[in-house]
Amino acid sequence: MQELKGQRSTSQRRLIFDILRQSEGHLDADELYRLAKEREPRLSLSTVYRTLRLLKELGLIEERHFAEEHHHYEAKGEAEHHHLVCLGCGTVVEFEYPLTDKMKEEVGQRTGFEILGAEVYMEGYCERCRQRRA
């Protein structure tokens, strides 16, 4: 992460972006702050929020709104993927689905839109929570 389209690439910005890229899950700002503060004790929560806003504006990360009030963040990946969210435990499962490309193409042709991306978000209960509910 050299220059960020005219923005300086500070050590704190690099740290936050690296944590998001290496994360296996979808981090919220508080989790990200806690992880980054372990490596950079002088880091402030406001720096995390400003950096998240900048990285989102630059298209390097994506902000997700799951079944909670706060937002989650992930580094933008190569392949488009979608999310299953458990309403019981909050588990988020990523999946790819090839029919999404076909749907984008067909909807684009019907509507005249140039569709650049799609997000599929499904809510339900994971197997463990389904068993607990039974």
C-alpha positions in Angstrom: 0.0 0.0 0.0 2.1 2.9 -1.3 0.5 6.2 -1.9 -3.3 6.1 -1.4 -4.4 8.2 -4.4 -2.8 11.3 -2.9 -3.1 10.3 0.7 -0.1 9.4 2.8 0.5 5.7 3.6 1.2 6.0 7.3 2.2 3.1 9.5 -1.1 3.2 11.3 -3.1 3.0 8.0 -0.9 0.2 6.7 -1.4 -1.7 10.0 -5.2 -1.4 9.9 -5.3 -2.5 6.2 -3.0 -5.4 6.9 -5.2 -6.6 9.8 -8.2 -6.5 7.5 -6.5 -8.3 4.7 -5.2 -11.1 7.1 -8.5 -11.4 9.0 -10.5 -14.6 8.5 -13.7 -12.9 9.5 -15.5 -9.6 9.2 -14.2 -7.2 11.8 -16.1 -4.3 13.3 -14.3 -1.1 14.2 -13.9 -2.0 17.9 -12.4 -5.4 17.1 -10.1 -3.8 14.6 -9.1 -1.2 17.1 -8.3 -3.9 19.8 -6.2 -5.9 17.4 -4.3 -2.9 16.0 -3.7 -1.4 19.5 -1.9 -4.6 20.5 0.7 -3.7 17.9 0.5 0.1 18.0 -0.4 1.2 21.6 -0.6 4.9 20.6 -3.4 4.2 18.0 -6.7 6.0 18.7 -10.2 4.7 17.9 -10.8 7.9 15.9 -7.8 7.0 13.7 -9.4 3.6 13.0 -12.7 5.2 12.0 -10.9 7.8 9.7 -8.8 5.1 8.1 -11.8 2.8 7.5 -13.6 5.8 5.9 -10.6 6.5 3.7 -10.0 2.8 2.7 -13.7 2.5 1.8 -13.6 5.7 -0.3 -10.6 4.3 -2.2 -12.4 1.0 -2.8 -9.8 -1.1 -0.9 -12.3 -2.4 1.7 -16.0 -3.1 1.8 -18.4 -2.2 4.6 -21.0 -4.8 5.4 -24.3 -4.3 7.3 -25.2 -7.6 8.9 -28.0 -8.4 11.4 -26.4 -6.0 13.9 -26.4 -2.3 14.4 -22.7 -1.8 13.8 -20.8 -2.3 10.6 -18.3 -4.9 9.6 -15.3 -4.4 7.3 -13.4 -6.7 5.0 -10.6 -6.2 2.5 -11.9 -6.2 -1.1 -11.2 -9.6 -2.6 -10.5 -10.7 -6.1 -13.7 -12.8 -6.5 -17.2 -11.5 -5.8 -18.7 -13.4 -2.8 -21.8 -13.3 -0.8 -22.9 -13.8 2.9 -25.0 -16.1 5.0 -25.7 -14.7 8.5 -26.9 -16.7 11.4 -29.6 -14.8 13.4 -28.8 -17.0 16.4 -25.1 -16.8 17.0 -24.0 -14.1 14.4 -21.8 -16.5 12.4 -21.1 -15.1 8.9 -20.3 -17.6 6.1 -19.0 -16.4 2.8 -19.9 -18.2 -0.4 -19.6 -17.8 -4.1 -22.4 -18.6 -6.5 -21.9 -18.7 -10.3 -25.5 -17.9 -11.1 -25.0 -14.4 -9.7 -23.0 -13.6 -12.9 -25.8 -14.9 -15.1 -28.3 -12.9 -13.1 -26.3 -9.7 -13.4 -26.0 -10.2 -17.1 -29.7 -10.9 -17.6 -30.9 -8.0 -15.4 -28.4 -5.7 -17.1 -29.8 -6.6 -20.5 -33.4 -6.1 -19.4 -32.9 -2.8 -17.7 -30.0 -1.3 -19.7 -27.9 -1.1 -16.5 -24.2 -1.7 -16.6 -24.0 -3.9 -13.4 -20.6 -3.8 -11.8 -21.3 -5.9 -8.7 -24.0 -7.7 -6.7 -24.3 -8.5 -3.1 -26.4 -11.5 -1.9 -27.1 -11.5 1.8 -29.2 -14.2 3.4 -30.3 -14.6 7.0 -31.2 -17.8 8.8 -29.9 -20.2 11.4 -26.8 -22.3 11.2 -27.0 -26.0 11.9 -25.9 -25.6 15.5 -28.5 -22.9 16.2 -31.2 -24.8 14.4 -30.6 -27.8 16.7 -30.8 -25.5 19.8 -34.1 -24.1 18.6 -35.6 -27.6 18.1 
